[in-house]
């Protein structure tokens, strides 16, 4: 294959030589490199608003450090935009996801490197409906005031307005 691991064809001679008789046989080899298909499936499952995480290990067999760029088109998947794998070693990358709505999502997760290749994963995420939150009970005699503090976390990246309704 070519030095930069491109997709395509490359050729190279192979010569077998008998040193005693000086006989030889010559072959011209053709190497055909193709891009990889989507490799393993990563399955993540969690309750809505509660995250799930996993780690992937990428190996760098080269004698120089390799930079990988990451690509996933789902905002709820959090991972670094790029990371470096040291020469002749492995690096672990952590990915987290938190879906805000119950249901399933499928996306492709890709790691791109100019020195090595592109590595693709099929990412399958399942978000189950969240259990009911803690209930606040107000008990006050007629004409009295009862105050309770309630707090919650806002997980979305954009501004959202909330409304409070009292029933009963």
C-alpha positions in Angstrom: 0.0 0.0 0.0 1.0 3.6 -0.3 2.9 5.4 2.5 -0.1 7.5 3.5 -2.6 4.5 3.6 -4.8 5.8 0.8 -7.6 3.9 -0.7 -6.6 2.5 -4.1 -4.1 0.3 -5.9 -0.3 -0.1 -5.5 2.1 -2.4 -7.2 5.4 -3.9 -6.1 7.9 -6.5 -7.4 8.8 -9.7 -5.5 11.9 -11.6 -6.7 12.8 -15.1 -5.4 16.5 -15.8 -6.1 18.4 -19.1 -5.8 22.0 -18.0 -5.0 23.6 -21.2 -6.0 22.1 -21.5 -9.5 21.2 -17.8 -10.0 17.8 -18.9 -11.0 15.0 -16.4 -10.1 11.3 -16.0 -10.4 9.7 -12.6 -10.6 6.2 -11.6 -9.6 4.5 -8.3 -9.8 2.1 -7.9 -6.9 -0.9 -5.6 -7.0 -2.3 -4.5 -3.6 -5.8 -3.2 -3.6 -6.7 -1.1 -0.5 -10.4 -0.3 0.3 -12.0 1.7 2.9 -13.4 -0.2 5.9 -17.1 -0.8 6.4 -18.7 0.3 9.6 -17.0 -1.8 12.2 -18.4 -2.8 15.5 -21.7 -1.7 16.9 -21.6 0.4 20.1 -24.8 0.1 22.1 -25.6 2.6 24.8 -28.7 2.5 27.0 -29.8 4.8 29.7 -32.8 6.5 31.2 -33.8 9.9 29.8 -31.7 12.7 31.3 -29.3 10.2 32.8 -26.1 9.6 30.9 -24.4 6.5 29.7 -20.7 6.2 28.9 -18.2 3.9 27.3 -14.5 3.9 26.4 -12.8 2.9 23.1 -9.2 2.0 22.7 -7.4 3.1 19.6 -4.0 1.7 18.7 -1.2 3.5 16.9 1.4 1.1 15.4 3.4 3.9 13.8 6.7 5.3 15.2 5.2 8.9 15.3 2.2 10.3 17.3 -1.1 10.2 15.4 -3.9 12.8 15.7 -7.4 11.6 15.3 -10.4 13.9 14.6 -13.7 12.7 15.8 -17.1 13.1 14.1 -20.6 12.4 15.3 -23.6 14.4 14.2 -25.6 14.0 17.4 -25.2 16.8 19.9 -26.1 14.6 22.8 -22.9 12.5 22.2 -20.0 14.2 24.0 -16.4 13.4 23.0 -13.3 15.5 22.3 -13.1 16.9 18.8 -9.5 15.5 18.5 -7.0 13.6 20.4 -3.4 12.3 20.0 -2.3 8.7 20.3 1.4 8.5 21.2 3.8 6.5 19.0 3.5 2.7 19.2 0.9 2.8 21.9 -2.8 2.8 22.7 -5.1 5.5 23.9 -8.5 5.3 25.5 -11.2 7.7 24.5 -14.3 8.2 26.6 -17.6 9.0 25.0 -20.8 10.0 26.9 -24.3 10.5 25.8 -27.5 11.8 27.4 -30.7 11.8 25.4 -33.5 14.2 26.3 -36.4 12.2 24.8 -37.4 8.6 25.1 -36.6 6.5 22.0 -33.8 5.2 19.9 -31.2 6.9 17.9 -28.6 5.5 15.4 -25.6 7.5 14.2 -22.2 6.8 12.8 -19.2 7.7 14.9 -16.0 8.2 13.0 -12.3 8.7 13.9 -10.2 10.2 11.1 -6.4 10.3 10.9 -4.3 11.4 7.9 -1.5 9.0 9.0 -3.6 5.9 9.5 -7.1 5.6 8.3 -10.7 6.3 9.2 -12.4 4.1 11.8 -16.2 3.9 11.8 -18.5 2.7 14.5 -22.3 2.2 14.3 -23.6 3.9 17.4 -27.0 2.7 18.7 -28.5 4.5 21.6 -31.6 3.7 23.6 -33.3 6.1 26.0 -35.9 4.7 28.3 -38.7 6.9 29.8 -37.6 8.5 33.1 -39.3 7.4 36.3 -41.5 10.0 38.1 -39.6 12.7 39.9 -39.9 13.2 43.7 -43.3 14.6 44.5 -43.6 17.8 46.6 -46.5 17.9 49.0 -47.7 21.2 50.5 -49.7 21.1 53.7 -50.9 24.4 55.1 -53.9 25.4 57.2 -56.3 27.8 55.6 -54.8 31.3 55.5 -51.2 30.0 56.2 -48.2 29.9 54.0 -46.1 26.9 53.4 -42.9 27.3 51.3 -40.8 24.5 49.8 -37.7 24.8 47.6 -37.6 22.6 44.5 -34.6 22.4 42.2 -33.9 20.6 38.9 -31.1 20.5 36.3 -31.4 21.9 32.8 -29.4 19.6 30.5 -30.0 21.2 27.1 -27.5 23.5 25.6 -30.1 26.1 24.5 -32.2 28.4 26.7 -35.5 27.0 27.8 -38.4 28.4 29.7 -40.3 26.3 32.3 -43.8 26.7 33.7 -45.1 25.6 37.1 -48.7 24.6 37.5 -50.6 23.7 40.7 -53.3 21.2 40.5 -56.0 20.4 43.0 
